[in-house]
Amino acid sequence: MRALGRAVGEHLPGWRVEGTTLAAKGCFEAAAARLGQPVVYPFFMSEGWFTGRFLAGKTSELGLEQLAPFGVDPALPACAAARLTDTLVSQGWASRDTALLLAAHGSARSRSSADAPRAFAEKLAQAIAFRHVTTGFVEQEPFLTDAARDLGQALCLTFFALRSGHVEGDLPEAFRAAGFSGPVLPPFIEWSEVPELIAQGTLRQIGHPKEAIG
């Protein structure tokens, strides 16, 4: 996350940008203290329990402004569509002969976590004429193992921000169980386009502060 923060800062001259994590106790609070009164950009994929309750509780307690998360950025579908088009070309596949599988986290706690990936899948279906578009989740129905089964020629877009345990473990396990062997795009933190997307998304939402925490 620190590397991502530095990369975002390259697209925001004059800003102070720092990446931090909620996984280690006290890291978020320490970063906020270093920056003074930063705006908070959540590098999360959905507006679910984590951003709406857990993170929102921390930002509210500290009196910080929290922006909409990365996964609902209106510029993200076009970026993903371009990546998917490049992947189709590299495979020598036509979109009309190819299915798209969106692999997402989901949540047994907050059903709203599924809203962002489902909306994202709909936008990709509008942008590219895939034979079929489906979404599968790690923690709620339809589960990824079921969604990935019997797709034939297919690509998978990993709707995860980070290369987490889910991406390293749960996704490959589900693909093996389903017999899915198509190309799998990496999580978004590994996309070269993402730092600029975050910078532009931050400017679009607030435009003026000189420090940010993501």
N, C-alpha and C positions, 0 to 999 in steps of 0.2 A: 504493500500500500504506500510505503514511503516513496518508492520508485515511481508509482503512478502519480503521486502528488507532485513530484518534481517534473514529470512529463507534462502534466496539466499546466503547471506554472510557466512552462516555456511558451504556452499559447496565451498567457495572461500577463504581459509585461507590466511591471509595477505592482503586481499583487503579491501577497504572501500566501502561499498555498502549502498545506501539509496534509499528507495522507496518514491515517491512523486506523486503529481497529477497535472493535467493541469486544473482541474475544479475550483480550488481556485486561484484567482489572486495572482501572485507573488510567489507561493509555488515552482514552478519549478526553477525559477531564484535564489531563496534563497538556495535551495538545491545545485544547481550548484556552487554557491559562496562558500558554506561550504566545498565542495569537491575539489575546485580548478579548475581542468581541467578534469572533468570526461568524460568517454564514456557513451553514452546514449542508453539504451536498451528499446525500446518501448513495453510496455505490452499491445499491441493492436493485433487484429486478422487479419487485412488486410493492404495491402499497398495502402491505399486510400487517400482521401483528408486530413484526420487528420494527418497521418504520413508524407505524401508526401508534404503537403503545410503548415499546421498550425504548427506542431511540427518541421518540417524541417526549417521553418522560424526562430524559436526560437534558434535551435541548430546552425544554420548558423550565426545568429547575435552574438552568444556567442563564436563562433569558436570551437564548440564541434563536436566530431565524433558521428554520429548516426548510429546505427546498424539496421539490418533488424528486423521487428517486430516478436513477439512471434508466431503469427498464421502461419507464413511461415517456421518455424523451421522444418528442414527435419526429425528430430527425433519425432515430435509430432504425425504423423499418426500411427506409431507403438505403441506408448503409448496409444493412443485412442483405437486402435484395441484391445489391451490387456484388457482395461476397458470394452469395449463392449462385448468381449468374456466372461469375468467374469459375466457380467449382464445377458447374455444369459443363462449361466450355472445356475445362481441363480434363474432364471425364469423357468428353465426346458424347454427352447425353443431351437429348431434347427434353425440355421441361414437360411437354405433354405426355412423355413416356415415363416420367419420374415422380415418385411420391416424396413429400417433405414431411419429416417427423420433427416436431419441436419437443425437446426433452426439457422439462421444467421441474422445479422443486415442489410446488404445491404446499399445502399445509392441512393437517388434521385439526389445527386450532383455529385457523382463520380462512374461511372459504374465499374471501376476497383476494387471497394470494394468487388464485388461479385466474383472476380477471385480466391481469396484464399479459400473461402468455397467450391466453385465448384471443385477446384483441390483437396481439402482435401477429399471431398465426393468420387471422382474418386479413390483416393488411398485407402480409406476404402473399396470400392467395390472390389478392387483388392485383398485386404488382407483377407476379409471375404466374403463368398458366400451367401450374403443376397438375399432374394427373389426379393427385389426391393430397390433401393437407390434413394432418392429424396431430394432436398434442397428447403427450403422456407425462405422468407425474411420478415423482419418487414417493411422495407422502399422501397422496389421495387418488381417488379414481378419476378417470381411467388410469390405471397404473402403467408405467412405462413398458413393462414386459408385455402387456396386452396390446398396447398401442403400436409397438414395434414389430409385432408378429405379422407375417404374410404380406409384407408391403411390396415385395418384388424389388425392382430397381428403385433405390431411395437414397436420399441425403438426410442427415440429421443436423439440425441447428441446436447447439447446446445453449439453452436459455439460462445460463448461470453467469454470475459476475466473475467468480474466482475459480481457480482449479482446486476445489475443495475435496473433502472426502467423498462427497456424493459423485463428483465428476470422476475421481480416480477409482472409486469402488463400485458404487451403486449402478452407475450408468453402464460400464462394461459388463457387469453381472447381468443386468437386464437384457443387454444386447445378445449376450451368449445364450440366455434362456429363450429368447425370442427367435434366435437364428438370424439376427440383423447383422449385416456385414458391410453396409454402405459407408461412404465417407462421413466422418463426424467432425464438424467445425469445432475449433477450440473455444473455451470460455472467453468472455468479452475482454477480460483484462489482458489477454494476449493479442488483441487486435490493435494494429498500429494506428487505426483511425480513432480509437476511443479517447485518448487525451484531448484531442481537439473537439470531439463531440461534447465532452464534459465541460470544457471551457466555454464553448458556444452556448451550451444549455444553461450554464450558470449566468452568463451575460443576458441571455434571453429572459431569465426569471427575475434577476434583480439589477444587473447592469453596472452597479457603481462601487460596492465596497472593495477595499484593497487587501482583504485577507479572506481565506476560505479554508475549510477543513472538510476532507472527504474520506 
